[in-house]
Amino acid sequence: MGKNDSTEVYIDNLKAKGFIFREDALGFIEFGKHYTGSSDHLVNIAIEITLKAQKQFDGSFFVSFLEILKKEEVDSKKHAYKLAEEKNII
């Protein structure tokens, strides 16, 4: 995952690796991005951690975790993983 990858490119890369995103999942991603005003980079990190924590995409988990990342002013993947570990998410 490149820091400058758009969320669309990131999702396409995950699909190429065999991950399945239904329409409702894509809707949650768009909703979460706009609701929190998050960058593609932060959205991509939240997708990655959601998949690792839940073993599949869980829309409500994703939006909640994205809200936490935004509230805690997370700006890097390293910081996001540290926060996820502190909160016993992963």
PyMOL Python script that loads the backbone (N, CA, C, O; Angstrom):
from pymol import cmd

cmd.read_pdbstr("""\
ATOM      1  N   MET A   1       0.858  -1.183   0.000  1.00  0.00           N
ATOM      2  CA  MET A   1       0.000   0.000   0.000  1.00  0.00           C
ATOM      3  C   MET A   1       0.889   1.227   0.000  1.00  0.00           C
ATOM      4  O   MET A   1       1.675   1.441   0.923  1.00  0.00           O
ATOM      5  N   GLY A   2       0.758   2.019  -1.033  1.00  0.00           N
ATOM      6  CA  GLY A   2       1.502   3.262  -1.098  1.00  0.00           C
ATOM      7  C   GLY A   2       0.762   4.353  -0.349  1.00  0.00           C
ATOM      8  O   GLY A   2      -0.469   4.386  -0.328  1.00  0.00           O
ATOM      9  N   LYS A   3       1.526   5.247   0.267  1.00  0.00           N
ATOM     10  CA  LYS A   3       0.913   6.324   1.043  1.00  0.00           C
ATOM     11  C   LYS A   3       0.018   7.205   0.177  1.00  0.00           C
ATOM     12  O   LYS A   3      -0.939   7.803   0.669  1.00  0.00           O
ATOM     13  N   ASN A   4       0.334   7.282  -1.111  1.00  0.00           N
ATOM     14  CA  ASN A   4      -0.428   8.158  -1.995  1.00  0.00           C
ATOM     15  C   ASN A   4      -1.483   7.430  -2.821  1.00  0.00           C
ATOM     16  O   ASN A   4      -2.118   8.038  -3.684  1.00  0.00           O
ATOM     17  N   ASP A   5      -1.679   6.131  -2.568  1.00  0.00           N
ATOM     18  CA  ASP A   5      -2.704   5.393  -3.303  1.00  0.00           C
ATOM     19  C   ASP A   5      -4.090   5.915  -2.945  1.00  0.00           C
ATOM     20  O   ASP A   5      -4.402   6.146  -1.776  1.00  0.00           O
ATOM     21  N   SER A   6      -4.908   6.095  -3.969  1.00  0.00           N
ATOM     22  CA  SER A   6      -6.299   6.448  -3.690  1.00  0.00           C
ATOM     23  C   SER A   6      -6.980   5.224  -3.081  1.00  0.00           C
ATOM     24  O   SER A   6      -6.504   4.100  -3.237  1.00  0.00           O
ATOM     25  N   THR A   7      -8.078   5.446  -2.397  1.00  0.00           N
ATOM     26  CA  THR A   7      -8.813   4.327  -1.818  1.00  0.00           C
ATOM     27  C   THR A   7      -9.311   3.400  -2.913  1.00  0.00           C
ATOM     28  O   THR A   7      -9.343   2.184  -2.722  1.00  0.00           O
ATOM     29  N   GLU A   8      -9.697   3.945  -4.048  1.00  0.00           N
ATOM     30  CA  GLU A   8     -10.164   3.122  -5.164  1.00  0.00           C
ATOM     31  C   GLU A   8      -9.055   2.180  -5.643  1.00  0.00           C
ATOM     32  O   GLU A   8      -9.303   0.995  -5.864  1.00  0.00           O
ATOM     33  N   VAL A   9      -7.840   2.698  -5.804  1.00  0.00           N
ATOM     34  CA  VAL A   9      -6.702   1.871  -6.226  1.00  0.00           C
ATOM     35  C   VAL A   9      -6.394   0.830  -5.152  1.00  0.00           C
ATOM     36  O   VAL A   9      -6.120  -0.328  -5.468  1.00  0.00           O
ATOM     37  N   TYR A  10      -6.438   1.236  -3.901  1.00  0.00           N
ATOM     38  CA  TYR A  10      -6.155   0.320  -2.794  1.00  0.00           C
ATOM     39  C   TYR A  10      -7.157  -0.848  -2.791  1.00  0.00           C
ATOM     40  O   TYR A  10      -6.765  -2.007  -2.651  1.00  0.00           O
ATOM     41  N   ILE A  11      -8.433  -0.536  -2.944  1.00  0.00           N
ATOM     42  CA  ILE A  11      -9.471  -1.579  -2.970  1.00  0.00           C
ATOM     43  C   ILE A  11      -9.278  -2.487  -4.188  1.00  0.00           C
ATOM     44  O   ILE A  11      -9.429  -3.704  -4.083  1.00  0.00           O
ATOM     45  N   ASP A  12      -8.947  -1.902  -5.338  1.00  0.00           N
ATOM     46  CA  ASP A  12      -8.699  -2.711  -6.536  1.00  0.00           C
ATOM     47  C   ASP A  12      -7.538  -3.677  -6.292  1.00  0.00           C
ATOM     48  O   ASP A  12      -7.597  -4.831  -6.717  1.00  0.00           O
ATOM     49  N   ASN A  13      -6.492  -3.220  -5.617  1.00  0.00           N
ATOM     50  CA  ASN A  13      -5.354  -4.090  -5.302  1.00  0.00           C
ATOM     51  C   ASN A  13      -5.778  -5.228  -4.375  1.00  0.00           C
ATOM     52  O   ASN A  13      -5.348  -6.367  -4.552  1.00  0.00           O
ATOM     53  N   LEU A  14      -6.618  -4.922  -3.391  1.00  0.00           N
ATOM     54  CA  LEU A  14      -7.110  -5.966  -2.481  1.00  0.00           C
ATOM     55  C   LEU A  14      -7.991  -6.970  -3.220  1.00  0.00           C
ATOM     56  O   LEU A  14      -7.906  -8.173  -2.974  1.00  0.00           O
ATOM     57  N   LYS A  15      -8.831  -6.480  -4.119  1.00  0.00           N
ATOM     58  CA  LYS A  15      -9.681  -7.369  -4.918  1.00  0.00           C
ATOM     59  C   LYS A  15      -8.818  -8.307  -5.756  1.00  0.00           C
ATOM     60  O   LYS A  15      -9.135  -9.488  -5.893  1.00  0.00           O
ATOM     61  N   ALA A  16      -7.725  -7.781  -6.318  1.00  0.00           N
ATOM     62  CA  ALA A  16      -6.816  -8.600  -7.123  1.00  0.00           C
ATOM     63  C   ALA A  16      -6.172  -9.703  -6.282  1.00  0.00           C
ATOM     64  O   ALA A  16      -5.775 -10.741  -6.811  1.00  0.00           O
ATOM     65  N   LYS A  17      -6.072  -9.471  -4.967  1.00  0.00           N
ATOM     66  CA  LYS A  17      -5.501 -10.466  -4.057  1.00  0.00           C
ATOM     67  C   LYS A  17      -6.560 -11.427  -3.524  1.00  0.00           C
ATOM     68  O   LYS A  17      -6.246 -12.333  -2.751  1.00  0.00           O
ATOM     69  N   GLY A  18      -7.826 -11.231  -3.939  1.00  0.00           N
ATOM     70  CA  GLY A  18      -8.875 -12.164  -3.559  1.00  0.00           C
ATOM     71  C   GLY A  18      -9.858 -11.668  -2.512  1.00  0.00           C
ATOM     72  O   GLY A  18     -10.787 -12.392  -2.151  1.00  0.00           O
ATOM     73  N   PHE A  19      -9.676 -10.458  -2.022  1.00  0.00           N
ATOM     74  CA  PHE A  19     -10.650  -9.924  -1.061  1.00  0.00           C
ATOM     75  C   PHE A  19     -11.916  -9.525  -1.814  1.00  0.00           C
ATOM     76  O   PHE A  19     -11.865  -9.036  -2.942  1.00  0.00           O
ATOM     77  N   ILE A  20     -13.037  -9.746  -1.163  1.00  0.00           N
ATOM     78  CA  ILE A  20     -14.325  -9.442  -1.780  1.00  0.00           C
ATOM     79  C   ILE A  20     -14.967  -8.271  -1.040  1.00  0.00           C
ATOM     80  O   ILE A  20     -15.100  -8.288   0.184  1.00  0.00           O
ATOM     81  N   PHE A  21     -15.357  -7.265  -1.797  1.00  0.00           N
ATOM     82  CA  PHE A  21     -16.057  -6.104  -1.242  1.00  0.00           C
ATOM     83  C   PHE A  21     -17.409  -6.007  -1.929  1.00  0.00           C
ATOM     84  O   PHE A  21     -17.485  -5.721  -3.124  1.00  0.00           O
ATOM     85  N   ARG A  22     -18.477  -6.244  -1.174  1.00  0.00           N
ATOM     86  CA  ARG A  22     -19.818  -6.109  -1.731  1.00  0.00           C
ATOM     87  C   ARG A  22     -20.178  -4.625  -1.803  1.00  0.00           C
ATOM     88  O   ARG A  22     -19.458  -3.774  -1.281  1.00  0.00           O
ATOM     89  N   GLU A  23     -21.274  -4.337  -2.442  1.00  0.00           N
ATOM     90  CA  GLU A  23     -21.720  -2.947  -2.595  1.00  0.00           C
ATOM     91  C   GLU A  23     -21.908  -2.261  -1.249  1.00  0.00           C
ATOM     92  O   GLU A  23     -21.569  -1.087  -1.104  1.00  0.00           O
ATOM     93  N   ASP A  24     -22.448  -2.983  -0.255  1.00  0.00           N
ATOM     94  CA  ASP A  24     -22.658  -2.354   1.048  1.00  0.00           C
ATOM     95  C   ASP A  24     -21.322  -1.989   1.694  1.00  0.00           C
ATOM     96  O   ASP A  24     -21.231  -0.973   2.383  1.00  0.00           O
ATOM     97  N   ALA A  25     -20.291  -2.797   1.483  1.00  0.00           N
ATOM     98  CA  ALA A  25     -18.961  -2.495   2.031  1.00  0.00           C
ATOM     99  C   ALA A  25     -18.410  -1.226   1.400  1.00  0.00           C
ATOM    100  O   ALA A  25     -17.869  -0.362   2.089  1.00  0.00           O
ATOM    101  N   LEU A  26     -18.552  -1.123   0.093  1.00  0.00           N
ATOM    102  CA  LEU A  26     -18.079   0.075  -0.599  1.00  0.00           C
ATOM    103  C   LEU A  26     -18.847   1.306  -0.127  1.00  0.00           C
ATOM    104  O   LEU A  26     -18.283   2.395  -0.023  1.00  0.00           O
ATOM    105  N   GLY A  27     -20.138   1.128   0.158  1.00  0.00           N
ATOM    106  CA  GLY A  27     -20.940   2.224   0.691  1.00  0.00           C
ATOM    107  C   GLY A  27     -20.459   2.672   2.064  1.00  0.00           C
ATOM    108  O   GLY A  27     -20.392   3.870   2.339  1.00  0.00           O
ATOM    109  N   PHE A  28     -20.125   1.716   2.925  1.00  0.00           N
ATOM    110  CA  PHE A  28     -19.594   2.048   4.248  1.00  0.00           C
ATOM    111  C   PHE A  28     -18.268   2.801   4.124  1.00  0.00           C
ATOM    112  O   PHE A  28     -18.011   3.746   4.870  1.00  0.00           O
ATOM    113  N   ILE A  29     -17.442   2.382   3.188  1.00  0.00           N
ATOM    114  CA  ILE A  29     -16.151   3.041   3.011  1.00  0.00           C
ATOM    115  C   ILE A  29     -16.352   4.492   2.585  1.00  0.00           C
ATOM    116  O   ILE A  29     -15.731   5.398   3.140  1.00  0.00           O
ATOM    117  N   GLU A  30     -17.213   4.707   1.612  1.00  0.00           N
ATOM    118  CA  GLU A  30     -17.491   6.080   1.159  1.00  0.00           C
ATOM    119  C   GLU A  30     -18.125   6.906   2.270  1.00  0.00           C
ATOM    120  O   GLU A  30     -17.747   8.055   2.497  1.00  0.00           O
ATOM    121  N   PHE A  31     -19.096   6.306   2.964  1.00  0.00           N
ATOM    122  CA  PHE A  31     -19.750   7.011   4.059  1.00  0.00           C
ATOM    123  C   PHE A  31     -18.730   7.403   5.132  1.00  0.00           C
ATOM    124  O   PHE A  31     -18.692   8.554   5.569  1.00  0.00           O
ATOM    125  N   GLY A  32     -17.907   6.445   5.551  1.00  0.00           N
ATOM    126  CA  GLY A  32     -16.919   6.711   6.596  1.00  0.00           C
ATOM    127  C   GLY A  32     -15.938   7.783   6.198  1.00  0.00           C
ATOM    128  O   GLY A  32     -15.581   8.644   7.002  1.00  0.00           O
ATOM    129  N   LYS A  33     -15.499   7.729   4.949  1.00  0.00           N
ATOM    130  CA  LYS A  33     -14.542   8.724   4.455  1.00  0.00           C
ATOM    131  C   LYS A  33     -15.135  10.128   4.528  1.00  0.00           C
ATOM    132  O   LYS A  33     -14.485  11.058   5.006  1.00  0.00           O
ATOM    133  N   HIS A  34     -16.359  10.276   4.057  1.00  0.00           N
ATOM    134  CA  HIS A  34     -16.991  11.599   4.042  1.00  0.00           C
ATOM    135  C   HIS A  34     -17.449  12.028   5.434  1.00  0.00           C
ATOM    136  O   HIS A  34     -17.323  13.199   5.794  1.00  0.00           O
ATOM    137  N   TYR A  35     -17.973  11.102   6.209  1.00  0.00           N
ATOM    138  CA  TYR A  35     -18.461  11.398   7.564  1.00  0.00           C
ATOM    139  C   TYR A  35     -17.345  11.917   8.456  1.00  0.00           C
ATOM    140  O   TYR A  35     -17.546  12.844   9.241  1.00  0.00           O
ATOM    141  N   THR A  36     -16.157  11.311   8.331  1.00  0.00           N
ATOM    142  CA  THR A  36     -15.034  11.709   9.181  1.00  0.00           C
ATOM    143  C   THR A  36     -14.119  12.733   8.522  1.00  0.00           C
ATOM    144  O   THR A  36     -13.255  13.312   9.180  1.00  0.00           O
ATOM    145  N   GLY A  37     -14.308  12.957   7.223  1.00  0.00           N
ATOM    146  CA  GLY A  37     -13.436  13.883   6.511  1.00  0.00           C
ATOM    147  C   GLY A  37     -12.003  13.371   6.436  1.00  0.00           C
ATOM    148  O   GLY A  37     -11.053  14.154   6.474  1.00  0.00           O
ATOM    149  N   SER A  38     -11.855  12.061   6.331  1.00  0.00           N
ATOM    150  CA  SER A  38     -10.529  11.440   6.352  1.00  0.00           C
ATOM    151  C   SER A  38      -9.895  11.397   4.968  1.00  0.00           C
ATOM    152  O   SER A  38     -10.582  11.368   3.946  1.00  0.00           O
ATOM    153  N   SER A  39      -8.576  11.393   4.965  1.00  0.00           N
ATOM    154  CA  SER A  39      -7.817  11.261   3.722  1.00  0.00           C
ATOM    155  C   SER A  39      -7.890   9.818   3.223  1.00  0.00           C
ATOM    156  O   SER A  39      -8.229   8.905   3.977  1.00  0.00           O
ATOM    157  N   ASP A  40      -7.571   9.628   1.951  1.00  0.00           N
ATOM    158  CA  ASP A  40      -7.514   8.274   1.405  1.00  0.00           C
ATOM    159  C   ASP A  40      -6.518   7.426   2.197  1.00  0.00           C
ATOM    160  O   ASP A  40      -6.772   6.254   2.474  1.00  0.00           O
ATOM    161  N   HIS A  41      -5.395   8.024   2.554  1.00  0.00           N
ATOM    162  CA  HIS A  41      -4.363   7.291   3.298  1.00  0.00           C
ATOM    163  C   HIS A  41      -4.930   6.742   4.611  1.00  0.00           C
ATOM    164  O   HIS A  41      -4.718   5.573   4.933  1.00  0.00           O
ATOM    165  N   LEU A  42      -5.643   7.566   5.363  1.00  0.00           N
ATOM    166  CA  LEU A  42      -6.211   7.120   6.637  1.00  0.00           C
ATOM    167  C   LEU A  42      -7.305   6.077   6.414  1.00  0.00           C
ATOM    168  O   LEU A  42      -7.403   5.111   7.170  1.00  0.00           O
ATOM    169  N   VAL A  43      -8.114   6.264   5.398  1.00  0.00           N
ATOM    170  CA  VAL A  43      -9.164   5.295   5.059  1.00  0.00           C
ATOM    171  C   VAL A  43      -8.535   3.946   4.712  1.00  0.00           C
ATOM    172  O   VAL A  43      -9.020   2.902   5.149  1.00  0.00           O
ATOM    173  N   ASN A  44      -7.468   3.966   3.936  1.00  0.00           N
ATOM    174  CA  ASN A  44      -6.788   2.728   3.550  1.00  0.00           C
ATOM    175  C   ASN A  44      -6.224   2.002   4.767  1.00  0.00           C
ATOM    176  O   ASN A  44      -6.305   0.776   4.847  1.00  0.00           O
ATOM    177  N   ILE A  45      -5.659   2.739   5.705  1.00  0.00           N
ATOM    178  CA  ILE A  45      -5.151   2.136   6.937  1.00  0.00           C
ATOM    179  C   ILE A  45      -6.299   1.504   7.719  1.00  0.00           C
ATOM    180  O   ILE A  45      -6.165   0.392   8.227  1.00  0.00           O
ATOM    181  N   ALA A  46      -7.420   2.204   7.816  1.00  0.00           N
ATOM    182  CA  ALA A  46      -8.575   1.674   8.544  1.00  0.00           C
ATOM    183  C   ALA A  46      -9.119   0.412   7.877  1.00  0.00           C
ATOM    184  O   ALA A  46      -9.539  -0.518   8.565  1.00  0.00           O
ATOM    185  N   ILE A  47      -9.114   0.372   6.549  1.00  0.00           N
ATOM    186  CA  ILE A  47      -9.546  -0.834   5.831  1.00  0.00           C
ATOM    187  C   ILE A  47      -8.609  -1.985   6.180  1.00  0.00           C
ATOM    188  O   ILE A  47      -9.066  -3.081   6.505  1.00  0.00           O
ATOM    189  N   GLU A  48      -7.310  -1.745   6.115  1.00  0.00           N
ATOM    190  CA  GLU A  48      -6.322  -2.789   6.398  1.00  0.00           C
ATOM    191  C   GLU A  48      -6.487  -3.360   7.806  1.00  0.00           C
ATOM    192  O   GLU A  48      -6.502  -4.577   7.989  1.00  0.00           O
ATOM    193  N   ILE A  49      -6.609  -2.490   8.782  1.00  0.00           N
ATOM    194  CA  ILE A  49      -6.732  -2.958  10.162  1.00  0.00           C
ATOM    195  C   ILE A  49      -8.083  -3.635  10.385  1.00  0.00           C
ATOM    196  O   ILE A  49      -8.166  -4.605  11.138  1.00  0.00           O
ATOM    197  N   THR A  50      -9.130  -3.144   9.747  1.00  0.00           N
ATOM    198  CA  THR A  50     -10.438  -3.799   9.836  1.00  0.00           C
ATOM    199  C   THR A  50     -10.347  -5.230   9.322  1.00  0.00           C
ATOM    200  O   THR A  50     -10.857  -6.153   9.957  1.00  0.00           O
ATOM    201  N   LEU A  51      -9.704  -5.418   8.185  1.00  0.00           N
ATOM    202  CA  LEU A  51      -9.575  -6.764   7.609  1.00  0.00           C
ATOM    203  C   LEU A  51      -8.738  -7.673   8.510  1.00  0.00           C
ATOM    204  O   LEU A  51      -9.047  -8.856   8.656  1.00  0.00           O
ATOM    205  N   LYS A  52      -7.690  -7.130   9.109  1.00  0.00           N
ATOM    206  CA  LYS A  52      -6.857  -7.946   9.999  1.00  0.00           C
ATOM    207  C   LYS A  52      -7.586  -8.299  11.285  1.00  0.00           C
ATOM    208  O   LYS A  52      -7.463  -9.418  11.785  1.00  0.00           O
ATOM    209  N   ALA A  53      -8.338  -7.359  11.817  1.00  0.00           N
ATOM    210  CA  ALA A  53      -9.026  -7.586  13.088  1.00  0.00           C
ATOM    211  C   ALA A  53     -10.261  -8.455  12.934  1.00  0.00           C
ATOM    212  O   ALA A  53     -10.552  -9.274  13.806  1.00  0.00           O
ATOM    213  N   GLN A  54     -10.992  -8.290  11.843  1.00  0.00           N
ATOM    214  CA  GLN A  54     -12.279  -8.958  11.663  1.00  0.00           C
ATOM    215  C   GLN A  54     -12.219 -10.149  10.704  1.00  0.00           C
ATOM    216  O   GLN A  54     -13.182 -10.909  10.603  1.00  0.00           O
ATOM    217  N   LYS A  55     -11.103 -10.316  10.003  1.00  0.00           N
ATOM    218  CA  LYS A  55     -10.914 -11.398   9.016  1.00  0.00           C
ATOM    219  C   LYS A  55     -11.800 -11.239   7.780  1.00  0.00           C
ATOM    220  O   LYS A  55     -11.761 -12.067   6.870  1.00  0.00           O
ATOM    221  N   GLN A  56     -12.579 -10.197   7.756  1.00  0.00           N
ATOM    222  CA  GLN A  56     -13.403  -9.823   6.601  1.00  0.00           C
ATOM    223  C   GLN A  56     -13.765  -8.362   6.802  1.00  0.00           C
ATOM    224  O   GLN A  56     -13.474  -7.790   7.852  1.00  0.00           O
ATOM    225  N   PHE A  57     -14.398  -7.752   5.807  1.00  0.00           N
ATOM    226  CA  PHE A  57     -14.758  -6.344   5.970  1.00  0.00           C
ATOM    227  C   PHE A  57     -16.052  -6.225   6.757  1.00  0.00           C
ATOM    228  O   PHE A  57     -17.075  -6.799   6.384  1.00  0.00           O
ATOM    229  N   ASP A  58     -15.995  -5.480   7.842  1.00  0.00           N
ATOM    230  CA  ASP A  58     -17.159  -5.199   8.696  1.00  0.00           C
ATOM    231  C   ASP A  58     -17.361  -3.685   8.670  1.00  0.00           C
ATOM    232  O   ASP A  58     -16.576  -2.935   9.252  1.00  0.00           O
ATOM    233  N   GLY A  59     -18.416  -3.247   7.992  1.00  0.00           N
ATOM    234  CA  GLY A  59     -18.644  -1.824   7.784  1.00  0.00           C
ATOM    235  C   GLY A  59     -18.769  -1.001   9.041  1.00  0.00           C
ATOM    236  O   GLY A  59     -18.169   0.069   9.139  1.00  0.00           O
ATOM    237  N   SER A  60     -19.532  -1.475  10.003  1.00  0.00           N
ATOM    238  CA  SER A  60     -19.718  -0.682  11.225  1.00  0.00           C
ATOM    239  C   SER A  60     -18.421  -0.622  12.029  1.00  0.00           C
ATOM    240  O   SER A  60     -18.109   0.413  12.619  1.00  0.00           O
ATOM    241  N   PHE A  61     -17.661  -1.719  12.058  1.00  0.00           N
ATOM    242  CA  PHE A  61     -16.359  -1.719  12.728  1.00  0.00           C
ATOM    243  C   PHE A  61     -15.437  -0.705  12.052  1.00  0.00           C
ATOM    244  O   PHE A  61     -14.757   0.078  12.716  1.00  0.00           O
ATOM    245  N   PHE A  62     -15.427  -0.734  10.721  1.00  0.00           N
ATOM    246  CA  PHE A  62     -14.583   0.180   9.951  1.00  0.00           C
ATOM    247  C   PHE A  62     -14.889   1.635  10.286  1.00  0.00           C
ATOM    248  O   PHE A  62     -13.975   2.406  10.580  1.00  0.00           O
ATOM    249  N   VAL A  63     -16.152   2.015  10.245  1.00  0.00           N
ATOM    250  CA  VAL A  63     -16.519   3.410  10.507  1.00  0.00           C
ATOM    251  C   VAL A  63     -16.133   3.795  11.941  1.00  0.00           C
ATOM    252  O   VAL A  63     -15.601   4.882  12.170  1.00  0.00           O
ATOM    253  N   SER A  64     -16.399   2.916  12.892  1.00  0.00           N
ATOM    254  CA  SER A  64     -16.044   3.207  14.289  1.00  0.00           C
ATOM    255  C   SER A  64     -14.535   3.372  14.452  1.00  0.00           C
ATOM    256  O   SER A  64     -14.074   4.288  15.133  1.00  0.00           O
ATOM    257  N   PHE A  65     -13.768   2.475  13.820  1.00  0.00           N
ATOM    258  CA  PHE A  65     -12.318   2.559  13.943  1.00  0.00           C
ATOM    259  C   PHE A  65     -11.795   3.806  13.238  1.00  0.00           C
ATOM    260  O   PHE A  65     -10.873   4.453  13.734  1.00  0.00           O
ATOM    261  N   LEU A  66     -12.367   4.147  12.098  1.00  0.00           N
ATOM    262  CA  LEU A  66     -11.955   5.359  11.387  1.00  0.00           C
ATOM    263  C   LEU A  66     -12.225   6.598  12.238  1.00  0.00           C
ATOM    264  O   LEU A  66     -11.423   7.532  12.254  1.00  0.00           O
ATOM    265  N   GLU A  67     -13.344   6.604  12.938  1.00  0.00           N
ATOM    266  CA  GLU A  67     -13.642   7.716  13.853  1.00  0.00           C
ATOM    267  C   GLU A  67     -12.578   7.822  14.942  1.00  0.00           C
ATOM    268  O   GLU A  67     -12.146   8.922  15.286  1.00  0.00           O
ATOM    269  N   ILE A  68     -12.161   6.689  15.479  1.00  0.00           N
ATOM    270  CA  ILE A  68     -11.120   6.679  16.518  1.00  0.00           C
ATOM    271  C   ILE A  68      -9.808   7.228  15.948  1.00  0.00           C
ATOM    272  O   ILE A  68      -9.147   8.052  16.579  1.00  0.00           O
ATOM    273  N   LEU A  69      -9.440   6.766  14.757  1.00  0.00           N
ATOM    274  CA  LEU A  69      -8.205   7.243  14.142  1.00  0.00           C
ATOM    275  C   LEU A  69      -8.238   8.756  13.953  1.00  0.00           C
ATOM    276  O   LEU A  69      -7.254   9.448  14.214  1.00  0.00           O
ATOM    277  N   LYS A  70      -9.368   9.250  13.501  1.00  0.00           N
ATOM    278  CA  LYS A  70      -9.511  10.693  13.266  1.00  0.00           C
ATOM    279  C   LYS A  70      -9.462  11.465  14.591  1.00  0.00           C
ATOM    280  O   LYS A  70      -8.784  12.487  14.696  1.00  0.00           O
ATOM    281  N   LYS A  71     -10.180  10.970  15.590  1.00  0.00           N
ATOM    282  CA  LYS A  71     -10.222  11.635  16.902  1.00  0.00           C
ATOM    283  C   LYS A  71      -8.834  11.690  17.538  1.00  0.00           C
ATOM    284  O   LYS A  71      -8.459  12.691  18.149  1.00  0.00           O
ATOM    285  N   GLU A  72      -8.081  10.603  17.387  1.00  0.00           N
ATOM    286  CA  GLU A  72      -6.738  10.514  17.977  1.00  0.00           C
ATOM    287  C   GLU A  72      -5.669  11.161  17.095  1.00  0.00           C
ATOM    288  O   GLU A  72      -4.482  11.124  17.419  1.00  0.00           O
ATOM    289  N   GLU A  73      -6.097  11.750  15.983  1.00  0.00           N
ATOM    290  CA  GLU A  73      -5.211  12.442  15.052  1.00  0.00           C
ATOM    291  C   GLU A  73      -4.062  11.553  14.571  1.00  0.00           C
ATOM    292  O   GLU A  73      -2.907  11.975  14.504  1.00  0.00           O
ATOM    293  N   VAL A  74      -4.413  10.319  14.241  1.00  0.00           N
ATOM    294  CA  VAL A  74      -3.434   9.365  13.724  1.00  0.00           C
ATOM    295  C   VAL A  74      -2.988   9.828  12.341  1.00  0.00           C
ATOM    296  O   VAL A  74      -3.810  10.216  11.510  1.00  0.00           O
ATOM    297  N   ASP A  75      -1.684   9.783  12.105  1.00  0.00           N
ATOM    298  CA  ASP A  75      -1.162  10.252  10.829  1.00  0.00           C
ATOM    299  C   ASP A  75      -0.251   9.248  10.132  1.00  0.00           C
ATOM    300  O   ASP A  75       0.313   9.544   9.079  1.00  0.00           O
ATOM    301  N   SER A  76      -0.108   8.066  10.718  1.00  0.00           N
ATOM    302  CA  SER A  76       0.740   7.057  10.089  1.00  0.00           C
ATOM    303  C   SER A  76       0.208   5.653  10.387  1.00  0.00           C
ATOM    304  O   SER A  76      -0.553   5.441  11.331  1.00  0.00           O
ATOM    305  N   LYS A  77       0.632   4.711   9.559  1.00  0.00           N
ATOM    306  CA  LYS A  77       0.232   3.326   9.753  1.00  0.00           C
ATOM    307  C   LYS A  77       0.784   2.809  11.085  1.00  0.00           C
ATOM    308  O   LYS A  77       0.094   2.091  11.809  1.00  0.00           O
ATOM    309  N   LYS A  78       2.008   3.169  11.399  1.00  0.00           N
ATOM    310  CA  LYS A  78       2.640   2.733  12.654  1.00  0.00           C
ATOM    311  C   LYS A  78       1.813   3.202  13.854  1.00  0.00           C
ATOM    312  O   LYS A  78       1.557   2.430  14.778  1.00  0.00           O
ATOM    313  N   HIS A  79       1.402   4.460  13.833  1.00  0.00           N
ATOM    314  CA  HIS A  79       0.594   5.023  14.918  1.00  0.00           C
ATOM    315  C   HIS A  79      -0.764   4.315  14.995  1.00  0.00           C
ATOM    316  O   HIS A  79      -1.268   4.053  16.087  1.00  0.00           O
ATOM    317  N   ALA A  80      -1.350   4.011  13.844  1.00  0.00           N
ATOM    318  CA  ALA A  80      -2.651   3.327  13.808  1.00  0.00           C
ATOM    319  C   ALA A  80      -2.551   1.932  14.412  1.00  0.00           C
ATOM    320  O   ALA A  80      -3.424   1.522  15.176  1.00  0.00           O
ATOM    321  N   TYR A  81      -1.501   1.207  14.077  1.00  0.00           N
ATOM    322  CA  TYR A  81      -1.317  -0.144  14.633  1.00  0.00           C
ATOM    323  C   TYR A  81      -1.067  -0.087  16.137  1.00  0.00           C
ATOM    324  O   TYR A  81      -1.564  -0.929  16.886  1.00  0.00           O
ATOM    325  N   LYS A  82      -0.306   0.894  16.570  1.00  0.00           N
ATOM    326  CA  LYS A  82      -0.050   1.047  18.006  1.00  0.00           C
ATOM    327  C   LYS A  82      -1.367   1.307  18.742  1.00  0.00           C
ATOM    328  O   LYS A  82      -1.624   0.712  19.788  1.00  0.00           O
ATOM    329  N   LEU A  83      -2.182   2.180  18.204  1.00  0.00           N
ATOM    330  CA  LEU A  83      -3.477   2.489  18.803  1.00  0.00           C
ATOM    331  C   LEU A  83      -4.385   1.253  18.808  1.00  0.00           C
ATOM    332  O   LEU A  83      -5.063   0.984  19.799  1.00  0.00           O
ATOM    333  N   ALA A  84      -4.395   0.510  17.713  1.00  0.00           N
ATOM    334  CA  ALA A  84      -5.213  -0.709  17.628  1.00  0.00           C
ATOM    335  C   ALA A  84      -4.767  -1.723  18.670  1.00  0.00           C
ATOM    336  O   ALA A  84      -5.606  -2.404  19.260  1.00  0.00           O
ATOM    337  N   GLU A  85      -3.484  -1.837  18.906  1.00  0.00           N
ATOM    338  CA  GLU A  85      -2.987  -2.756  19.929  1.00  0.00           C
ATOM    339  C   GLU A  85      -3.362  -2.266  21.326  1.00  0.00           C
ATOM    340  O   GLU A  85      -3.763  -3.067  22.171  1.00  0.00           O
ATOM    341  N   GLU A  86      -3.239  -0.980  21.577  1.00  0.00           N
ATOM    342  CA  GLU A  86      -3.601  -0.408  22.884  1.00  0.00           C
ATOM    343  C   GLU A  86      -5.067  -0.652  23.211  1.00  0.00           C
ATOM    344  O   GLU A  86      -5.427  -0.862  24.370  1.00  0.00           O
ATOM    345  N   LYS A  87      -5.905  -0.622  22.189  1.00  0.00           N
ATOM    346  CA  LYS A  87      -7.352  -0.794  22.377  1.00  0.00           C
ATOM    347  C   LYS A  87      -7.778  -2.258  22.216  1.00  0.00           C
ATOM    348  O   LYS A  87      -8.969  -2.560  22.149  1.00  0.00           O
ATOM    349  N   ASN A  88      -6.794  -3.161  22.154  1.00  0.00           N
ATOM    350  CA  ASN A  88      -7.036  -4.596  22.007  1.00  0.00           C
ATOM    351  C   ASN A  88      -7.897  -4.944  20.803  1.00  0.00           C
ATOM    352  O   ASN A  88      -8.726  -5.852  20.854  1.00  0.00           O
ATOM    353  N   ILE A  89      -7.686  -4.213  19.731  1.00  0.00           N
ATOM    354  CA  ILE A  89      -8.406  -4.469  18.488  1.00  0.00           C
ATOM    355  C   ILE A  89      -7.703  -5.566  17.713  1.00  0.00           C
ATOM    356  O   ILE A  89      -8.344  -6.415  17.092  1.00  0.00           O
ATOM    357  N   ILE A  90      -6.377  -5.542  17.754  1.00  0.00           N
ATOM    358  CA  ILE A  90      -5.574  -6.597  17.110  1.00  0.00           C
ATOM    359  C   ILE A  90      -4.532  -7.096  18.089  1.00  0.00           C
ATOM    360  O   ILE A  90      -3.748  -7.984  17.756  1.00  0.00           O
TER     361      ILE A  90
END
""", "prot")
cmd.dss("prot")
cmd.show_as("cartoon", "prot")
cmd.util.cbc("prot")
cmd.orient("prot")
